[in-house]
Structure formats: structure tokens, C-alpha cells
């Protein structure tokens, strides 16, 4: 079969949270991302699905959450995305450490990784997250959201995800099939000491790295863990080509599923991590004006007829606004 068009990189990462208001407050007010979509889990409509991204919901910038309040605390382990890293402009980490001190955010000492400086921290549910200083080019496709964080320090989409795997080799071969290139290996400082971190690079500018580490440490899904990672397959043709390539690796991808803002294919890679392939269109502004993204609860397709029932089962949440935060100070 012909090689598929390479993925440009990460499309979105979806995680599990606990309290929805706590999740909203942290990712919007503390980290300064924009709520670009307030919706429901389409497979569990009694649960919210929040999408936090840059100002325009650019592919490669959206961190999304299912706030399953009744689920227990999770534990990161083999077969999971162990860390999600975001890009910030060079020279920004002093600002972020000061901001974390002001907001009571737990963070660790900076580490150097593949020539870049990394600041590890956790969100309120214990989700491991990182900020990585990079040079942001003038023509970067991301658009900073500046309601809470100034543009010169704002998060500019994904940098990478780290996969913890018991046997990395089949997954590494899959990543190469998806068009990522192995670019280096170094000691995995601050992760699983003594082991090696191998980096793969996609063709795009945002969310272009996947790091792989070997570990047999056991984990469990719950609050503070990643549910799945989605990779960009911009068009339906790209997606079908990648789906065929994934099948050729002995995996079992689903048929295409309409997720309203993109079309998706899901599969578990060899190590157990749930992967998604996601198209670029129709996008988060397909059902709301760009200026109003996240302003209301959006119910895709058939769910609109159940709005009253669905809304009655959801916890009320308030989207943080800068003017309100200033009034409360």
C-alpha cells in the first residue's frame, strides 16, 4: 500500500477531570486558555466536554476534558500518555513560576530536554503538564488568547506528549508509519530514572513531538489522567489513508465517527494508549461565531432535542472573565 500523508502532529488531547468548575477556573483563568467549546461527552451526555485552546481553536491547541465527578483519582502508568507539554515563548518561564506562586500551583524544578527548558507542574486533579520554552516564529499558526495572560507569555499550542509503554518498539514503528521521524534519544531525567526517552517529530509546527519511554509501572484511568491523544489527519482522504496504514500494522481502527467539529477514527495502539485521528474541519467556529466561542452549551445534532433533560443533569458552571477577576481582587 502507498504511504499515508504524514500527520502534522497532535490535534487535541482529552483528559479526565473531577469538579467541572475547578477545571474551568484553572485552565481558563490560571493558564489563560480560551474556552472554545462548552459541550457534552457524546458517548455519555450526562457529562460535560470542555475544549480549551488558543483564541481561534487552531488545530494543535485544544486540551479537552471530561469532568467525571464520580470517578476516582487516577494514576499515571504504562499504556498512558504520562505528560502533556505546551509551548510558551522563550523567556516566559520566570513569568509562569511567578504566576504559579500567586495561584498556588504545584510545580517542579526546571529540566533541560533535547536542548529545551521544561517546567513541569500539575493541574488541580494531579494531571502532569509541562511548559516548554521555544522560539515562536512570526508566522506561527496559533493565535494567543490574552484575556488573562499577555501575548508575550501565552501558551501557544502543544509541544509534545510523552507515552509510557512496557514495550516501546511496536509503538515506535507505528509512529514512523504515521509519518513521524525518530530524531534523538537521551536519558529520561525526571521521568523514569535510568531509562531513555526517544523523541519522534511530525511534519507540522504545533504539537509536533511524541516522546516514548519504557516503563512497567502500573496505572489506572481516573481524575488526573489522559483519556486519549488525537493526531491531525486534515482531510477525509488523509484520514482514510492513515486508517489503512494503521490497519496494516495489525491494529483495529474504528469507522469514521462524526464528532461535529471534526471527524474521528479511534484505535488502541500496541501499548494500550487510545489514539484518535481527527480532521481539521469543520472546526470549532462551525456552529458559533468566532467572537462567541464557548459562550453557550452546544449540543451536537440529535442531542439538541434533549436540551432540557441534559441541562438539568449538568452542574452549573461559570466561565471566568478577566473583568470579574479584577473586581474580586
The 8 nearest C-alpha neighbors of each residue, nearest first, counted from 0:
[[1, 2, 244, 243, 247, 3, 240, 241],
 [2, 0, 3, 240, 244, 4, 243, 241],
 [1, 3, 0, 4, 244, 176, 240, 5],
 [4, 2, 240, 241, 5, 1, 244, 237],
 [3, 5, 237, 6, 2, 240, 241, 178],
 [6, 4, 178, 177, 3, 7, 202, 179],
 [5, 7, 8, 231, 232, 178, 177, 201],
 [8, 6, 203, 202, 201, 231, 5, 207],
 [9, 7, 207, 206, 201, 6, 230, 231],
 [8, 10, 230, 206, 59, 231, 11, 229],
 [9, 11, 59, 230, 231, 58, 229, 8],
 [12, 10, 61, 229, 62, 9, 59, 228],
 [11, 13, 228, 62, 229, 63, 227, 14],
 [12, 14, 63, 64, 227, 226, 225, 62],
 [15, 13, 225, 64, 226, 224, 63, 65],
 [14, 16, 65, 222, 64, 224, 66, 223],
 [17, 15, 66, 222, 65, 223, 67, 124],
 [18, 16, 68, 66, 67, 222, 19, 124],
 [17, 19, 21, 68, 20, 66, 22, 16],
 [20, 18, 22, 66, 21, 23, 17, 316],
 [21, 19, 23, 22, 316, 18, 24, 317],
 [22, 20, 24, 18, 23, 19, 25, 123],
 [21, 23, 19, 20, 25, 24, 18, 26],
 [24, 22, 20, 21, 26, 25, 27, 19],
 [25, 23, 21, 28, 27, 22, 26, 20],
 [26, 24, 29, 22, 23, 28, 27, 21],
 [25, 27, 30, 23, 24, 29, 32, 28],
 [28, 26, 31, 32, 24, 25, 30, 33],
 [27, 29, 31, 24, 25, 30, 26, 147],
 [28, 30, 25, 31, 26, 27, 24, 102],
 [31, 29, 26, 32, 27, 28, 25, 148],
 [30, 32, 27, 147, 28, 148, 29, 26],
 [33, 31, 27, 52, 51, 30, 26, 53],
 [32, 34, 51, 52, 35, 53, 27, 54],
 [33, 35, 51, 293, 36, 50, 52, 32],
 [36, 34, 293, 292, 33, 50, 51, 56],
 [35, 37, 293, 50, 34, 292, 49, 38],
 [38, 36, 49, 296, 293, 297, 48, 295],
 [37, 39, 297, 48, 296, 47, 298, 36],
 [40, 38, 47, 48, 44, 46, 41, 298],
 [39, 41, 43, 48, 44, 42, 46, 47],
 [40, 42, 44, 43, 39, 258, 299, 48],
 [41, 43, 40, 44, 39, 46, 45, 258],
 [44, 42, 40, 41, 45, 46, 39, 47],
 [45, 43, 40, 46, 39, 41, 42, 309],
 [44, 46, 43, 312, 309, 313, 47, 39],
 [47, 45, 44, 40, 39, 43, 67, 66],
 [48, 46, 39, 40, 38, 65, 66, 49],
 [47, 49, 39, 38, 65, 40, 64, 37],
 [50, 48, 37, 64, 63, 36, 38, 47],
 [49, 51, 63, 36, 35, 34, 62, 61],
 [52, 50, 34, 62, 61, 33, 32, 35],
 [53, 51, 61, 60, 56, 33, 32, 62],
 [52, 54, 56, 143, 144, 55, 142, 33],
 [53, 55, 144, 142, 143, 56, 33, 52],
 [56, 54, 57, 53, 142, 289, 52, 35],
 [55, 57, 52, 53, 54, 35, 283, 58],
 [56, 58, 55, 60, 59, 141, 53, 52],
 [59, 57, 10, 60, 56, 279, 61, 11],
 [58, 60, 10, 9, 206, 205, 156, 11],
 [59, 61, 156, 52, 157, 58, 57, 53],
 [62, 60, 52, 11, 51, 50, 63, 59],
 [63, 61, 12, 51, 11, 50, 13, 52],
 [62, 64, 50, 13, 49, 51, 12, 61],
 [65, 63, 14, 49, 13, 15, 48, 66],
 [64, 66, 48, 15, 67, 47, 16, 14],
 [67, 65, 16, 17, 19, 68, 15, 64],
 [68, 66, 17, 69, 70, 65, 16, 46],
 [67, 69, 17, 70, 18, 66, 16, 19],
 [68, 70, 67, 71, 17, 66, 18, 222],
 [71, 69, 67, 68, 221, 222, 72, 17],
 [72, 70, 221, 222, 73, 69, 68, 17],
 [73, 71, 222, 221, 223, 70, 74, 220],
 [221, 72, 74, 220, 222, 219, 223, 224],
 [75, 73, 218, 219, 76, 220, 224, 72],
 [74, 76, 218, 81, 224, 219, 79, 73],
 [218, 77, 75, 217, 216, 79, 74, 78],
 [76, 78, 163, 164, 79, 216, 215, 217],
 [77, 79, 271, 272, 164, 270, 163, 76],
 [80, 78, 272, 77, 81, 163, 162, 76],
 [79, 81, 162, 161, 82, 225, 163, 160],
 [80, 82, 161, 79, 162, 75, 163, 76],
 [83, 81, 161, 127, 128, 160, 80, 84],
 [82, 84, 160, 128, 159, 129, 161, 127],
 [83, 85, 129, 159, 158, 130, 128, 157],
 [86, 84, 157, 158, 130, 156, 131, 129],
 [85, 87, 131, 158, 155, 157, 154, 156],
 [86, 88, 154, 132, 155, 131, 153, 133],
 [89, 87, 133, 132, 91, 134, 135, 152],
 [88, 90, 132, 133, 91, 134, 87, 135],
 [89, 91, 92, 88, 132, 93, 152, 94],
 [92, 90, 152, 94, 89, 93, 88, 95],
 [91, 93, 95, 94, 90, 96, 132, 118],
 [94, 92, 96, 95, 91, 97, 90, 98],
 [93, 95, 97, 92, 91, 96, 98, 152],
 [96, 94, 98, 92, 97, 93, 99, 91],
 [95, 97, 99, 93, 98, 94, 92, 100],
 [98, 96, 100, 94, 95, 99, 101, 93],
 [99, 97, 95, 101, 100, 96, 94, 102],
 [98, 100, 104, 96, 102, 101, 97, 103],
 [101, 99, 97, 103, 98, 102, 96, 104],
 [100, 102, 98, 99, 103, 97, 104, 96],
 [103, 101, 99, 100, 104, 98, 29, 97],
 [102, 104, 100, 101, 99, 105, 98, 106],
 [105, 103, 99, 102, 100, 106, 121, 122],
 [106, 104, 120, 121, 103, 107, 99, 122],
 [105, 107, 120, 119, 104, 121, 108, 118],
 [108, 106, 119, 120, 109, 118, 105, 110],
 [109, 107, 110, 118, 106, 119, 117, 120],
 [108, 110, 118, 117, 107, 116, 119, 111],
 [111, 109, 117, 116, 112, 108, 118, 188],
 [112, 110, 116, 115, 117, 114, 113, 109],
 [111, 113, 115, 114, 116, 110, 117, 188],
 [112, 114, 115, 111, 185, 183, 184, 116],
 [113, 115, 112, 111, 116, 117, 110, 133],
 [116, 114, 112, 111, 113, 117, 132, 131],
 [117, 115, 111, 132, 131, 110, 112, 109],
 [116, 118, 131, 110, 109, 130, 111, 119],
 [117, 119, 109, 130, 129, 131, 120, 108],
 [120, 118, 129, 107, 106, 128, 117, 130],
 [121, 119, 106, 128, 105, 129, 107, 127],
 [122, 120, 127, 125, 126, 128, 105, 106],
 [121, 123, 126, 125, 124, 120, 127, 128],
 [124, 122, 125, 121, 22, 126, 21, 25],
 [125, 123, 223, 122, 126, 222, 16, 17],
 [124, 126, 223, 121, 122, 123, 127, 222],
 [125, 127, 223, 121, 122, 124, 224, 128],
 [128, 126, 121, 82, 120, 125, 83, 81],
 [129, 127, 83, 120, 82, 121, 84, 119],
 [130, 128, 119, 84, 118, 120, 85, 83],
 [129, 131, 85, 118, 84, 117, 86, 87],
 [132, 130, 117, 86, 116, 87, 85, 133],
 [131, 133, 89, 87, 88, 116, 86, 115],
 [134, 132, 89, 88, 135, 87, 86, 131],
 [133, 135, 89, 88, 136, 132, 87, 86],
 [134, 136, 88, 133, 139, 137, 89, 87],
 [137, 135, 139, 138, 134, 140, 133, 88],
 [136, 138, 139, 135, 140, 134, 141, 142],
 [139, 137, 136, 140, 135, 141, 142, 204],
 [138, 140, 136, 137, 141, 135, 204, 142],
 [141, 139, 138, 142, 57, 204, 205, 137],
 [140, 142, 139, 155, 57, 143, 53, 156],
 [141, 143, 54, 53, 55, 144, 140, 155],
 [144, 142, 53, 54, 150, 153, 145, 155],
 [145, 143, 54, 53, 146, 33, 32, 142],
 [144, 146, 148, 149, 147, 150, 143, 31],
 [145, 147, 321, 144, 148, 31, 149, 320],
 [146, 148, 31, 145, 28, 321, 149, 29],
 [147, 149, 145, 31, 153, 146, 150, 152],
 [150, 148, 145, 151, 152, 153, 147, 146],
 [149, 151, 153, 152, 145, 143, 148, 144],
 [150, 152, 149, 153, 88, 91, 148, 87],
 [153, 151, 91, 150, 149, 88, 87, 148],
 [154, 152, 150, 148, 149, 143, 151, 87],
 [153, 155, 87, 86, 156, 85, 152, 143],
 [156, 154, 86, 87, 141, 153, 143, 53],
 [157, 155, 60, 85, 59, 86, 154, 205],
 [158, 156, 85, 206, 60, 86, 159, 205],
 [157, 159, 206, 85, 86, 84, 208, 205],
 [160, 158, 208, 84, 206, 209, 157, 83],
 [159, 161, 83, 209, 82, 84, 210, 80],
 [160, 162, 210, 82, 81, 80, 211, 209],
 [161, 163, 80, 211, 81, 79, 210, 212],
 [164, 162, 77, 212, 79, 78, 213, 214],
 [165, 163, 77, 213, 78, 167, 166, 214],
 [164, 166, 215, 214, 213, 77, 167, 270],
 [165, 167, 164, 168, 213, 270, 169, 170],
 [168, 166, 164, 170, 169, 171, 213, 165],
 [167, 169, 171, 170, 166, 172, 173, 164],
 [170, 168, 172, 171, 167, 269, 173, 166],
 [171, 169, 173, 172, 168, 167, 269, 174],
 [170, 172, 168, 174, 173, 169, 167, 175],
 [171, 173, 175, 169, 170, 174, 168, 176],
 [174, 172, 170, 176, 175, 171, 169, 177],
 [175, 173, 177, 171, 176, 172, 179, 170],
 [174, 176, 179, 178, 172, 177, 173, 180],
 [175, 177, 173, 174, 178, 172, 244, 179],
 [178, 176, 174, 175, 5, 179, 6, 173],
 [177, 179, 5, 175, 176, 6, 180, 201],
 [180, 178, 201, 175, 200, 174, 199, 177],
 [179, 181, 200, 199, 175, 182, 178, 201],
 [180, 182, 199, 198, 183, 200, 179, 197],
 [183, 181, 199, 198, 180, 200, 184, 197],
 [184, 182, 198, 197, 181, 185, 199, 113],
 [183, 185, 197, 196, 198, 195, 186, 182],
 [184, 186, 196, 195, 187, 197, 183, 113],
 [187, 185, 195, 188, 196, 194, 193, 184],
 [186, 188, 196, 195, 194, 190, 192, 191],
 [189, 187, 190, 186, 192, 191, 110, 193],
 [188, 190, 187, 192, 191, 110, 186, 119],
 [191, 189, 188, 187, 192, 212, 194, 196],
 [190, 192, 194, 187, 193, 189, 214, 188],
 [193, 191, 194, 190, 188, 187, 189, 186],
 [192, 194, 191, 186, 187, 195, 188, 190],
 [195, 193, 192, 187, 191, 186, 196, 213],
 [194, 196, 186, 187, 185, 212, 197, 184],
 [195, 197, 187, 212, 185, 184, 211, 186],
 [198, 196, 184, 211, 210, 183, 195, 212],
 [197, 199, 210, 183, 182, 209, 181, 184],
 [198, 200, 181, 180, 209, 208, 179, 182],
 [199, 201, 208, 179, 180, 207, 181, 209],
 [202, 200, 179, 207, 8, 7, 203, 208],
 [201, 203, 7, 207, 6, 200, 8, 5],
 [204, 202, 7, 207, 201, 8, 205, 206],
 [203, 205, 207, 206, 202, 7, 139, 140],
 [206, 204, 207, 59, 203, 157, 156, 158],
 [207, 205, 157, 158, 9, 8, 159, 59],
 [206, 208, 8, 201, 205, 200, 203, 204],
 [209, 207, 159, 200, 199, 206, 201, 158],
 [210, 208, 199, 160, 159, 198, 161, 200],
 [209, 211, 198, 161, 197, 162, 199, 160],
 [210, 212, 162, 197, 196, 161, 163, 198],
 [213, 211, 196, 163, 162, 164, 195, 214],
 [212, 214, 164, 165, 163, 167, 166, 211],
 [215, 213, 165, 216, 164, 77, 163, 212],
 [214, 216, 165, 77, 217, 164, 213, 76],
 [217, 215, 76, 214, 77, 218, 165, 75],
 [218, 216, 76, 77, 215, 219, 75, 74],
 [76, 219, 217, 74, 75, 77, 216, 220],
 [218, 220, 74, 73, 221, 75, 76, 217],
 [219, 221, 73, 224, 74, 218, 222, 226],
 [73, 222, 220, 72, 71, 224, 70, 15],
 [221, 223, 72, 16, 73, 15, 224, 17],
 [222, 224, 126, 124, 125, 73, 15, 16],
 [223, 225, 126, 222, 15, 14, 221, 73],
 [226, 224, 14, 227, 80, 13, 15, 79],
 [225, 227, 14, 13, 15, 224, 273, 228],
 [228, 226, 273, 13, 225, 274, 12, 229],
 [227, 229, 12, 274, 275, 11, 13, 273],
 [230, 228, 275, 11, 10, 276, 274, 9],
 [231, 229, 9, 10, 276, 8, 277, 275],
 [230, 232, 10, 277, 6, 233, 8, 9],
 [231, 233, 238, 278, 237, 277, 6, 234],
 [232, 234, 278, 279, 231, 237, 235, 277],
 [235, 233, 237, 236, 278, 232, 238, 279],
 [234, 236, 238, 237, 239, 278, 233, 232],
 [235, 237, 239, 234, 238, 240, 232, 233],
 [238, 236, 234, 240, 232, 235, 239, 4],
 [237, 239, 232, 235, 241, 236, 240, 242],
 [238, 240, 242, 236, 241, 237, 235, 243],
 [241, 239, 3, 237, 243, 238, 242, 236],
 [242, 240, 244, 238, 3, 243, 239, 245],
 [241, 243, 239, 245, 244, 240, 238, 246],
 [244, 242, 246, 240, 241, 245, 239, 247],
 [243, 245, 241, 247, 246, 242, 240, 3],
 [244, 246, 242, 248, 247, 243, 250, 241],
 [247, 245, 250, 243, 248, 249, 244, 251],
 [246, 248, 244, 245, 249, 243, 250, 0],
 [249, 247, 245, 246, 250, 244, 173, 176],
 [248, 250, 246, 247, 251, 245, 269, 244],
 [249, 251, 246, 248, 245, 252, 268, 266],
 [252, 250, 246, 266, 253, 249, 245, 267],
 [253, 251, 266, 265, 250, 264, 242, 246],
 [254, 252, 265, 264, 255, 266, 251, 256],
 [253, 255, 264, 256, 252, 265, 263, 242],
 [254, 256, 264, 263, 253, 262, 257, 265],
 [257, 255, 263, 262, 258, 264, 254, 253],
 [256, 258, 262, 259, 263, 261, 255, 260],
 [257, 259, 262, 261, 260, 256, 263, 41],
 [258, 260, 257, 261, 299, 262, 281, 300],
 [261, 259, 282, 281, 283, 258, 280, 285],
 [262, 260, 278, 280, 258, 259, 281, 277],
 [261, 263, 257, 258, 278, 277, 256, 255],
 [262, 264, 277, 256, 255, 276, 257, 275],
 [263, 265, 255, 276, 253, 275, 254, 256],
 [266, 264, 275, 253, 252, 274, 276, 263],
 [267, 265, 252, 274, 273, 251, 268, 275],
 [268, 266, 273, 271, 272, 274, 269, 265],
 [267, 269, 271, 270, 272, 266, 273, 170],
 [268, 270, 271, 170, 169, 267, 272, 250],
 [271, 269, 78, 268, 164, 272, 170, 166],
 [270, 272, 78, 267, 268, 269, 273, 79],
 [273, 271, 78, 79, 267, 268, 270, 274],
 [272, 274, 267, 227, 266, 271, 268, 228],
 [275, 273, 228, 266, 229, 265, 227, 267],
 [274, 276, 229, 265, 264, 230, 228, 277],
 [275, 277, 230, 264, 263, 229, 232, 231],
 [278, 276, 263, 231, 232, 262, 261, 230],
 [277, 279, 233, 232, 261, 262, 234, 280],
 [280, 278, 233, 261, 282, 58, 281, 277],
 [281, 279, 282, 261, 278, 260, 233, 234],
 [280, 282, 260, 261, 285, 279, 283, 259],
 [283, 281, 280, 260, 284, 285, 261, 279],
 [282, 284, 285, 260, 56, 35, 36, 286],
 [285, 283, 287, 286, 289, 282, 288, 292],
 [284, 286, 283, 282, 281, 287, 260, 288],
 [285, 287, 284, 288, 283, 297, 260, 282],
 [288, 286, 284, 292, 285, 291, 289, 283],
 [289, 287, 291, 290, 284, 292, 286, 285],
 [288, 290, 291, 284, 292, 287, 55, 283],
 [289, 291, 288, 292, 287, 55, 294, 284],
 [292, 290, 288, 294, 289, 287, 293, 295],
 [293, 291, 35, 294, 289, 287, 290, 36],
 [294, 292, 36, 35, 37, 34, 295, 291],
 [293, 295, 291, 292, 296, 37, 36, 35],
 [296, 294, 293, 297, 37, 292, 36, 291],
 [295, 297, 37, 38, 298, 294, 293, 36],
 [296, 298, 38, 295, 37, 299, 36, 39],
 [299, 297, 303, 302, 38, 296, 300, 39],
 [300, 298, 302, 259, 297, 301, 303, 38],
 [299, 301, 302, 303, 298, 259, 304, 297],
 [300, 302, 303, 304, 299, 305, 298, 306],
 [303, 301, 305, 304, 298, 300, 299, 306],
 [304, 302, 306, 298, 305, 301, 300, 299],
 [303, 305, 302, 306, 301, 307, 300, 298],
 [306, 304, 302, 303, 308, 307, 309, 301],
 [307, 305, 309, 303, 308, 304, 310, 302],
 [306, 308, 310, 309, 305, 311, 304, 303],
 [307, 309, 311, 305, 306, 310, 312, 304],
 [310, 308, 306, 312, 311, 307, 305, 45],
 [309, 311, 313, 307, 312, 308, 306, 314],
 [310, 312, 308, 309, 313, 307, 314, 306],
 [313, 311, 310, 309, 45, 308, 314, 46],
 [314, 312, 310, 311, 315, 45, 309, 46],
 [313, 315, 316, 312, 19, 311, 310, 20],
 [314, 316, 313, 317, 20, 310, 19, 311],
 [317, 315, 20, 314, 318, 19, 23, 313],
 [318, 316, 319, 315, 20, 23, 24, 320],
 [317, 319, 320, 316, 23, 24, 27, 34],
 [320, 318, 28, 317, 24, 27, 321, 324],
 [321, 319, 323, 322, 324, 318, 146, 28],
 [320, 322, 324, 323, 146, 325, 147, 319],
 [321, 323, 325, 324, 320, 326, 327, 319],
 [324, 322, 326, 320, 325, 321, 327, 319],
 [323, 325, 321, 327, 326, 322, 320, 328],
 [324, 326, 322, 328, 323, 327, 321, 320],
 [327, 325, 323, 324, 328, 322, 321, 320],
 [326, 328, 324, 325, 323, 322, 321, 320],
 [327, 325, 326, 324, 323, 322, 321, 101]]
